[in-house]
Amino acid sequence: MNLSGYDIIGDIHGNSVKLHKLLNKLGYTKSSNSSGYTHSERKIIFLGDFIDRGPQQLDTVLTAKAMIESGSALAVMGNHEYNAICYATPNPRHPNDYLRTHLGNTGKKNYQQHAAFLNEVQYDPVLYDEVISFFKTLPLWLEVDDIRVVHACWNMQKQSQLKPYLTNDNCLTDAGIIESAKEGSTAFEATELLLKGLELPLPNGIIFQDADGHERQSVRVKWWDSTANDYASLALLPEAITQTLPRDTIPNLDAYRYNEDALLFIGHYWLTGKPKPLSSNVICVDYSAGKGGDLVAYRHNIGQPYSINNFITSAS
């Protein structure tokens, strides 16, 4: 293949109807065998979060898996794939439980968040193991040609800290999965940042409810915004909440800024509206396909600069 570029697709969350529509719009052709969709000169890069929420969990996973295994696509791990691995992995520190607990009220919440996926695969243990094994092959980040890809946040310090727990392809080892699930460990903090973004505790005991009705005392922060430095400006919350936050400067933000030349592609952030870049060098393609929004791709041509015209959506 004479590769001309990559089509970077955001979080699908089990909405394979949107995925098939978007692949067709992008000019990918479904092959007659099991290798999924192909293109004569382009590859897909999936940003993770294939699962949970939507009505077509298994078809989404198997479509992406076939494309990756045939060489038509690449992918990074999302926090939902990581959670699925932990939900399926016995916890060596707590017999009769798993790295992502099945017990108590937290276990009930974890099941509810994961039920759409479990309902499609748990009836078949062989299939379930196959899908979890596939998730384990997803790297935490990619650097290909002139772009970088990570699910939620690029941070070279955290990536370096994770190296002892990764394969040469930046996939978590089995020991790395266990260590990264140990709350408070270096591997835990690094994995949380890469897969969930920068979250900071809110000052003055402020609590808010997230979109799923869960109480939160920490908030995701716009680490890509180099023009702001305080909670009110950087918190990823509705304006009614951000207006109540202090203008105190958040310390140590420079450790999380992305100041590299390479275009960085991320998902994870449930954006809405017309697709546009987050900054001059950070592009998010998650536009809430799991909550009724469009599935979005960005068509990157190798060696070419960003263009607002390169966003493609699943909308007809």
C-alpha positions in Angstrom: 0.0 0.0 0.0 1.2 3.5 -0.9 -0.1 5.1 2.3 -1.3 8.7 1.9 -2.8 9.3 5.3 -4.9 8.2 8.3 -8.5 8.6 9.2 -8.7 9.0 13.0 -12.1 8.0 14.4 -13.4 9.0 17.9 -15.2 7.0 20.6 -17.8 4.6 19.2 -19.3 3.2 22.4 -21.1 0.3 20.7 -22.7 2.3 17.9 -21.6 0.2 15.0 -24.4 1.5 12.7 -22.6 4.9 12.8 -19.3 3.2 12.4 -20.3 1.4 9.2 -21.9 4.6 7.8 -18.7 6.6 8.5 -16.4 4.0 7.0 -18.5 4.0 3.8 -18.4 7.8 3.7 -14.6 7.7 4.1 -14.3 5.4 1.1 -13.5 2.1 2.9 -14.9 -1.1 1.2 -16.1 -4.1 3.1 -14.3 -7.1 2.0 -16.0 -10.5 1.3 -13.9 -12.3 3.9 -13.4 -11.6 7.6 -10.9 -8.8 7.3 -13.4 -6.0 7.6 -13.1 -2.8 5.7 -10.1 -1.7 3.6 -8.9 1.3 1.6 -6.4 1.4 -1.2 -4.2 4.1 0.3 -5.4 5.0 3.8 -5.7 3.5 7.3 -8.1 4.0 10.2 -6.8 4.9 13.6 -9.3 4.2 16.4 -9.1 6.2 19.5 -10.5 3.5 21.8 -13.8 3.3 23.8 -15.3 0.8 21.4 -17.6 -0.4 24.1 -20.3 0.4 26.7 -23.5 2.4 26.3 -24.6 1.6 22.7 -26.7 -1.2 21.2 -24.1 -2.9 19.0 -21.2 -3.8 21.3 -19.9 -6.9 19.7 -20.3 -5.8 16.1 -18.3 -2.7 16.9 -15.5 -4.7 18.5 -15.3 -7.4 15.9 -15.4 -4.8 13.0 -12.4 -2.9 14.5 -10.6 -6.1 15.5 -10.8 -7.5 11.9 -9.5 -4.3 10.5 -6.6 -4.1 12.9 -5.6 -7.7 12.4 -5.7 -7.3 8.6 -3.5 -4.2 8.7 -6.3 -1.8 7.6 -6.4 0.0 11.0 -4.5 0.9 14.1 -5.9 1.7 17.6 -5.1 2.9 21.1 -6.7 1.7 24.3 -9.5 3.7 25.8 -10.5 3.8 29.5 -13.5 1.6 28.8 -11.3 -1.2 27.3 -9.0 -0.8 30.3 -11.9 -1.0 32.7 -13.2 -4.1 30.8 -9.8 -5.8 31.3 -9.8 -4.9 35.0 -13.4 -6.1 35.4 -12.3 -9.5 34.0 -9.0 -9.9 35.8 -8.9 -11.5 39.3 -7.4 -9.3 42.0 -4.4 -11.1 43.5 -4.6 -8.9 46.6 -8.3 -9.6 47.2 -9.4 -13.3 46.6 -12.9 -13.7 45.2 -12.9 -10.3 43.6 -11.4 -8.6 40.5 -9.2 -5.6 39.8 -12.3 -3.6 39.1 -14.5 -4.7 42.0 -17.7 -6.6 41.6 -18.6 -6.2 45.3 -20.7 -3.7 47.2 -22.2 -0.5 46.0 -19.1 0.3 43.9 -19.5 -3.1 42.3 -23.1 -2.3 41.4 -22.0 1.0 39.8 -19.2 -0.8 37.9 -21.6 -3.4 36.6 -24.2 -0.7 35.5 -21.5 1.2 33.6 -20.4 -2.0 31.8 -23.7 -3.9 31.4 -24.3 -3.2 27.7 -21.0 -4.9 26.9 -21.4 -7.7 29.4 -24.9 -8.5 28.2 -23.5 -9.3 24.7 -20.4 -11.3 25.6 -20.7 -12.9 29.1 -22.9 -15.7 27.9 -20.0 -17.1 25.9 -16.8 -17.5 28.0 -14.6 -18.2 25.0 -15.8 -15.1 23.2 -15.5 -13.0 26.3 -11.8 -14.2 26.8 -11.1 -13.5 23.1 -12.4 -9.9 23.3 -10.5 -9.2 26.5 -7.3 -10.6 25.0 -7.8 -8.3 22.0 -8.2 -5.3 24.3 -4.9 -6.2 25.9 -3.1 -5.8 22.5 -4.1 -2.2 22.3 -1.2 0.2 23.0 -1.7 3.2 25.3 -0.4 5.6 22.7 0.9 5.7 19.1 3.4 7.8 17.2 3.0 7.2 13.4 4.6 9.3 10.7 3.9 12.9 11.7 1.1 12.5 14.3 0.6 11.3 17.8 -2.5 9.5 19.2 -3.6 8.8 22.7 -7.1 8.4 24.2 -7.2 11.3 26.7 -3.9 13.0 27.5 -0.3 13.0 26.1 2.3 13.3 28.8 5.9 12.2 28.2 6.8 12.1 31.9 3.9 9.6 32.7 4.7 7.6 29.5 8.3 7.2 30.7 7.2 6.1 34.2 5.0 3.4 32.6 7.9 1.9 30.5 8.7 -0.9 33.0 5.1 -2.1 32.8 4.8 -2.0 28.9 5.7 -4.2 26.0 7.8 -2.8 23.2 4.5 -1.8 21.5 3.4 0.3 24.5 0.8 -2.3 25.6 0.4 -3.0 29.3 1.9 -6.3 30.4 -0.1 -8.6 32.7 2.0 -7.3 35.6 1.5 -3.8 34.4 -2.3 -4.3 34.4 -2.2 -5.4 38.0 0.2 -2.6 39.1 -1.8 0.1 37.2 -4.9 -1.0 39.1 -3.2 -0.4 42.4 -4.6 2.9 43.5 -1.9 5.4 44.4 0.9 3.6 42.6 3.0 5.4 39.9 1.6 3.1 37.3 -2.0 3.9 38.4 -1.5 7.7 38.3 0.2 7.5 34.9 -2.5 5.2 33.4 -5.3 7.4 34.8 -3.8 10.5 33.1 -3.3 8.9 29.7 -6.7 7.2 29.6 -8.9 9.7 31.5 -7.1 13.1 31.2 -6.0 15.5 33.9 -8.4 15.5 36.8 -7.8 17.8 39.8 -9.6 18.0 43.1 -12.0 20.9 43.4 -11.2 23.5 46.1 -13.3 24.3 49.1 -15.0 20.9 49.2 -17.1 21.6 46.0 -19.1 18.7 44.8 -21.1 18.3 41.6 -23.0 15.6 39.8 -21.7 14.2 36.5 -23.8 13.3 33.5 -24.6 9.9 34.9 -25.7 11.3 38.3 -22.6 10.4 40.2 -21.1 12.8 42.7 -17.7 14.2 41.8 -15.2 16.1 43.9 -12.6 16.4 41.1 -12.9 17.8 37.6 -11.4 17.2 34.2 -9.2 20.1 33.1 -8.4 21.5 29.7 -4.7 20.7 29.7 -4.5 21.7 26.1 -5.4 25.3 26.8 -2.2 27.3 27.2 -4.0 30.6 27.7 -5.8 29.9 31.1 -4.5 29.0 34.5 -7.5 28.8 37.0 -10.3 26.5 37.8 -13.1 28.7 36.4 -11.4 28.9 33.0 -10.0 25.3 32.8 -12.7 23.1 34.3 -14.6 21.0 31.9 -18.0 21.6 33.4 -21.2 23.4 32.5 -20.9 27.2 32.7 -23.4 27.3 35.6 -20.8 25.4 37.7 -17.6 27.0 36.4 -19.0 30.4 37.4 -19.0 29.3 41.0 -15.3 28.2 40.9 -12.5 30.3 42.2 -10.0 32.2 40.0 -7.1 30.8 42.0 -4.2 29.8 39.8 -3.8 26.0 39.5 -0.2 25.1 40.3 2.2 23.0 38.2 0.1 23.2 35.0 3.1 23.5 32.8 3.9 19.8 33.5 0.8 18.9 31.6 0.8 21.3 28.7 1.3 20.0 25.2 3.8 22.2 23.5 5.0 19.8 20.8 4.9 20.4 17.0 3.4 17.0 16.1 -0.4 17.1 15.7 -2.0 15.2 18.6 -5.3 13.4 18.3 -7.5 12.5 21.3 -11.0 11.2 22.1 -12.7 10.9 25.5 -14.2 14.3 26.1 -17.8 14.0 24.9 -17.7 17.2 22.8 -20.7 18.6 21.0 -21.4 21.0 18.2 -19.5 21.4 15.0 -16.1 19.7 15.0 -13.1 22.0 15.5 -9.6 21.8 17.0 -9.0 22.3 20.7 -5.8 24.2 20.0 -3.3 24.7 17.2 -1.9 21.2 17.7 -4.6 19.2 19.6 -7.6 17.7 17.8 -10.4 15.8 19.6 -12.7 13.6 17.5 -15.0 12.4 20.3 -18.4 14.2 19.6 -20.6 12.1 21.9 -21.6 9.2 19.5 -22.4 7.3 22.7 -25.0 9.9 23.7 -26.8 10.5 20.4 -24.1 12.6 18.7 -22.3 12.0 15.4 -19.3 9.6 15.1 -16.5 11.9 13.8 -13.3 11.2 11.9 -10.5 13.5 10.9 -8.8 12.8 7.6 -5.1 13.4 8.1 -2.9 13.5 5.0 0.7 12.7 5.9 2.9 15.8 5.8 -0.1 18.2 5.4 -1.2 20.8 8.0 -4.5 20.8 9.8 -7.6 21.8 7.9 -11.1 22.5 9.2 -12.4 20.8 6.1 -10.9 17.4 7.1 -13.6 16.5 9.6 -16.1 13.9 8.4 -19.1 12.8 10.4 -21.5 9.9 10.3 -24.5 12.2 9.7 -26.2 11.8 6.4 
